[in-house]
Amino acid sequence: MVPNYTKVHIKFKLDNVSYNHEDLMEVAYSYVKEGFSYQQELGNFLLDWLDDKDYIMVKTSGSTGKPKNLRIKKQAMVNSAIATGDFFKLKPGSKVLHCLPSNFIAGKMMMVRAIVLGLELDMVEPSSFPLIDYEKDYDFCAFTPMQLKNFAKYLNKIKTVIVGGGQVSNPIKESIKNKKPHVYETYGMTETVSHIAIKRLNNFEGLENEAYFNTLPDINVSKDDRGCLVIDAPLLSDDKIITNDIVEIHSDTCFEWLGRFDNVINSGGIKLFPEIIEKKLQSKINEEFFIAGKPDDTFGEKLVLVLESDTNNLDASIFDELDKYEKPKEVITISKFKETTSGKIHRKRTLEQIKF
């Protein structure tokens, strides 16, 4: 029997205390009234989750455009929680660490998984370096790439880690290569109710290195005439979800992510994917940066590297391993990038400051 969103699992615990529906409602009110800011965010979500409506309103991160409010069915969130629990073998009583903001879908889903699956959840203040009990073992945790980078040497206390919200750089992958936990990169968005596909990053144990994302059960993928991912997930959405992510489809449950349709650079008829070039440069540039297209009379667009710095001290040799058309024609410096509310680089708003 599929759990209903109105139920709180009898095994559910928050910070080592058991709660039923009514008790959890009281905790939510107290968080909103007198909690720290991250607890207030959690309290507001819990009040929404525990009310009589069959949906919640969720705000997108705004990383690819203006943030917008979406109506998501609570039962879809339950279905997502069950899929994650089944895949990662989470059981009632499993111990999970929650260190993500509760005002975005990833943080909300950590709480929903605990409530629905009967997990024992410890909540700590979201930060780039979460302060946790290093003596305690956890079965499951979700990190951002920055948190994973900062927390890498402490990972042995966690059995399974998922990481999302941005690309995982090669240096981060290298830092977790020999760590005990199984670490997975996730693909998802607000519209898909958190992740719908995963890719293992370490501990291959004789398995072939996973270069592509594989979907969770009952989710199929295809692509539209733009080459963008189309997601068919009937338990999460009544309609197919059409994304702006350019992909290569390897099967109806496996795909390779190439980049954002919004970011593709057309330089003299050559299509260039900034995210692929950025991945090649991640280990060579210490400052924040991204690849963009600058208007050009000859090529339509020319490829440039935008660097968060007051000066350009990059050695041109860092571009030697790039393909001919991938090499930046110019390096543009800017003292501070614009960011989304979730801390991601806002490419469009940053480029507007440069005024090409």
C-alpha positions in Angstrom: 0.0 0.0 0.0 1.4 3.4 -1.0 1.6 5.8 2.0 -0.7 8.9 1.9 0.7 12.4 2.4 -1.6 12.9 5.4 0.2 10.3 7.5 3.3 10.6 9.7 5.2 7.3 9.9 5.2 5.9 13.4 9.0 5.5 13.3 9.7 9.2 12.3 12.0 11.2 14.5 13.3 14.7 14.3 16.4 15.5 16.3 16.0 12.2 18.2 12.3 12.9 19.2 9.3 11.0 17.9 6.4 13.1 16.6 2.9 12.4 15.4 0.9 14.7 13.2 -0.4 17.0 16.0 3.0 17.1 17.7 4.8 18.0 14.5 2.3 20.8 13.9 3.2 22.3 17.3 6.9 22.0 16.6 6.4 23.8 13.3 4.6 26.7 15.0 7.4 27.0 17.6 10.0 27.0 14.8 8.2 29.8 13.0 7.7 31.8 16.1 11.1 31.6 17.8 13.5 29.4 15.8 16.6 30.3 13.9 16.1 31.4 10.3 16.7 27.9 8.9 14.2 26.5 11.5 11.7 29.1 10.5 12.0 27.9 6.9 11.5 24.3 8.0 8.5 25.4 10.2 6.8 27.2 7.3 7.2 24.1 5.1 5.9 21.8 7.8 2.8 24.0 8.2 2.2 23.7 4.5 2.8 20.0 4.5 0.5 19.3 7.4 -2.4 21.4 6.3 -5.6 20.1 4.5 -4.5 21.0 1.0 -3.3 18.3 -1.4 -0.6 20.5 -2.8 2.2 22.9 -1.8 3.6 25.9 -3.6 7.3 25.7 -4.3 9.6 28.4 -5.7 12.2 27.5 -8.4 15.8 28.6 -7.8 15.9 31.0 -10.7 19.2 29.7 -12.0 18.0 29.9 -15.6 15.5 32.7 -15.4 13.2 34.5 -13.1 12.1 32.4 -10.0 8.6 31.2 -10.3 6.0 29.5 -8.1 4.9 26.0 -8.9 2.0 24.0 -7.5 3.2 20.5 -6.7 0.9 17.7 -5.5 1.9 16.3 -2.1 1.3 12.7 -3.3 3.8 13.3 -6.0 6.3 14.2 -3.3 5.4 11.0 -1.4 5.9 9.0 -4.6 9.4 10.6 -5.1 10.3 9.8 -1.5 9.3 6.2 -1.9 11.4 5.9 -5.1 14.5 7.3 -3.4 13.9 5.1 -0.4 13.6 2.0 -2.5 16.7 2.7 -4.6 18.9 3.6 -1.6 17.4 0.9 0.6 16.3 3.4 3.3 14.2 1.7 6.0 12.2 2.8 9.0 14.8 3.9 11.6 17.5 4.7 9.1 19.5 7.8 10.3 19.7 10.7 7.9 21.4 14.1 8.1 19.6 17.2 6.8 21.8 20.2 6.0 20.0 21.9 3.1 17.8 25.0 3.1 14.1 24.0 3.5 12.8 26.7 1.2 13.8 24.8 -1.9 12.7 21.4 -3.2 15.8 19.4 -2.2 15.5 20.5 1.4 11.8 19.9 1.5 12.2 16.4 0.1 14.7 15.5 2.8 12.0 16.1 5.4 9.2 14.4 3.3 11.4 11.3 3.0 11.8 11.2 6.8 8.1 11.7 7.5 6.9 9.2 4.9 9.6 6.5 5.3 10.0 6.7 9.1 13.5 8.0 9.1 15.4 9.4 12.1 16.4 12.9 10.9 19.0 15.2 12.4 18.6 18.9 11.2 21.6 21.2 11.2 22.0 24.7 10.0 22.6 24.8 6.2 26.0 26.2 5.4 29.0 25.5 3.2 30.5 23.5 6.0 27.7 22.0 8.1 28.5 21.5 11.8 27.4 18.0 12.7 28.1 15.4 15.4 31.3 13.8 14.0 30.9 10.8 16.4 27.5 9.8 14.9 27.0 7.5 11.9 24.4 8.3 9.2 22.8 6.2 6.5 22.0 9.0 4.1 22.7 12.6 3.4 22.3 15.2 0.6 24.9 17.8 -0.1 25.5 20.6 -2.5 28.9 20.4 -4.4 30.4 23.0 -2.1 29.3 21.1 1.0 30.7 17.8 -0.5 34.0 19.6 -1.2 34.4 20.9 2.3 33.1 17.8 4.0 35.0 15.2 2.0 37.4 14.1 4.7 34.5 13.4 7.1 32.5 11.3 4.7 33.3 8.0 6.4 30.6 8.7 8.9 27.9 8.5 6.2 26.9 5.4 4.3 25.3 7.0 1.2 25.7 10.6 -0.1 23.8 12.3 -2.9 25.0 15.6 -4.3 23.0 18.0 -6.5 22.3 21.6 -7.2 25.3 22.1 -9.5 28.0 20.3 -11.4 30.5 18.2 -9.4 34.0 19.3 -10.5 36.8 16.8 -11.3 38.8 17.9 -8.2 35.8 17.0 -6.0 35.4 13.7 -7.7 39.1 13.0 -7.1 38.7 13.9 -3.4 36.0 11.3 -2.9 37.4 8.5 -5.1 38.7 6.4 -2.3 36.2 7.3 0.4 34.0 4.7 2.0 30.5 6.1 1.3 28.8 5.6 -2.0 28.4 9.0 -3.6 25.9 9.7 -6.3 25.4 12.8 -8.5 21.7 13.6 -9.0 19.8 15.1 -11.8 16.5 16.9 -11.1 14.7 20.2 -10.6 11.7 21.6 -8.8 9.4 20.4 -11.6 10.5 16.8 -11.2 10.1 16.9 -7.4 13.8 16.6 -6.7 16.0 14.1 -8.5 14.8 11.6 -11.2 18.1 10.2 -12.2 21.5 9.4 -10.6 25.1 8.8 -11.5 27.6 7.0 -9.3 30.8 9.0 -8.6 32.9 6.5 -6.7 33.3 3.0 -5.3 32.7 1.3 -8.6 33.9 -2.1 -7.2 34.5 -3.6 -10.6 31.5 -1.9 -12.2 32.0 0.2 -15.3 32.6 3.8 -14.5 29.1 5.5 -14.8 29.5 8.3 -17.3 25.7 8.8 -17.7 22.6 9.4 -15.6 20.2 6.5 -15.0 16.6 7.1 -14.1 14.8 5.9 -11.0 12.1 3.3 -11.6 9.0 4.2 -13.6 10.7 7.2 -15.3 11.5 7.3 -19.0 13.4 9.9 -21.0 13.5 11.1 -24.6 14.5 14.3 -26.3 12.6 16.9 -28.4 13.6 18.5 -31.7 15.9 20.9 -29.9 17.8 18.0 -28.5 16.5 18.8 -25.0 15.5 16.2 -22.4 11.8 15.2 -22.1 10.9 13.4 -18.9 7.9 11.0 -18.6 7.3 10.4 -14.9 3.6 9.7 -14.4 3.9 9.2 -10.6 5.4 12.7 -10.3 3.7 14.8 -13.0 0.4 14.4 -15.0 2.2 15.8 -18.0 5.6 15.1 -19.6 8.2 17.6 -18.4 10.1 19.4 -21.2 13.4 20.8 -20.0 16.0 23.1 -21.5 18.8 20.6 -20.9 20.6 19.3 -24.0 21.3 15.6 -23.7 22.4 12.5 -25.6 19.9 9.7 -25.1 21.5 6.2 -24.7 18.2 4.4 -23.8 14.8 5.3 -22.5 16.3 5.2 -18.9 19.8 6.5 -19.6 21.1 9.9 -20.8 24.2 12.1 -20.9 23.8 15.7 -19.9 25.6 18.1 -22.2 24.5 21.6 -21.1 21.7 24.2 -21.1 20.0 25.1 -24.3 20.0 28.7 -23.0 23.8 28.7 -22.8 24.7 27.2 -26.2 27.1 29.3 -28.2 26.8 29.4 -32.0 30.2 30.6 -33.2 30.4 30.7 -37.0 28.0 27.8 -37.3 29.8 25.7 -34.6 27.7 24.8 -31.6 29.7 25.0 -28.4 28.5 23.8 -25.0 29.9 26.1 -22.1 29.3 23.4 -19.4 31.5 20.9 -21.3 34.3 23.5 -21.6 34.0 24.6 -18.0 34.4 21.0 -16.8 37.7 20.7 -18.7 39.0 23.9 -17.0 37.7 23.3 -13.5 41.0 21.9 -12.1 43.0 24.7 -13.8 41.3 27.9 -12.5 41.0 28.7 -8.8 38.6 31.6 -9.2 34.9 31.4 -10.1 34.3 31.5 -13.8 32.0 30.5 -16.6 32.0 30.4 -20.4 29.8 32.6 -22.5 29.2 33.9 -26.0 29.9 37.6 -26.8 28.3 39.2 -29.9 30.7 39.3 -32.8 30.2 40.8 -36.3 32.1 38.0 -38.0 31.1 34.8 -36.2 27.8 35.9 -34.7 29.2 35.0 -31.3 32.7 34.5 -30.0 33.5 32.3 -27.0 34.8 34.2 -24.0 35.8 33.2 -20.4 34.2 35.4 -17.7 36.3 35.4 -14.5 35.4 36.6 -11.0 38.5 38.7 -10.4 39.8 42.2 -10.5 42.7 41.1 -12.7 43.5 38.5 -15.3 46.4 36.4 -14.2 45.6 33.3 -16.1 48.3 31.6 -18.1 47.3 30.9 -21.6 48.7 27.4 -21.4 45.7 26.3 -19.4 43.7 26.3 -22.6 46.2 24.0 -24.5 44.1 20.9 -23.9 40.9 22.4 -25.3 39.8 21.7 -28.8 40.4 24.4 -31.4 36.9 26.0 -31.2 36.7 25.6 -27.4 39.6 28.0 -26.7 38.3 31.4 -25.4 39.0 34.3 -27.7 38.9 36.7 -24.7 39.0 36.7 -20.9 36.7 39.2 -19.3 37.1 40.0 -15.6 34.4 41.2 -13.2 34.8 41.8 -9.5 31.6 40.0 -8.3 29.2 37.6 -10.0 25.5 37.9 -9.6 24.0 34.9 -7.8 20.6 33.3 -7.5 18.8 33.0 -4.2 20.1 29.5 -3.9 23.7 30.6 -4.4 24.3 29.6 -8.0 26.0 31.8 -10.6 23.4 33.9 -12.4 24.9 34.0 -15.9 22.4 36.3 -17.5 22.4 38.9 -14.8 26.2 38.8 -14.6 26.6 39.3 -18.3 24.2 42.2 -18.1 26.7 44.0 -15.9 29.4 43.6 -18.6 27.1 45.2 -21.2 28.5 43.6 -24.4 
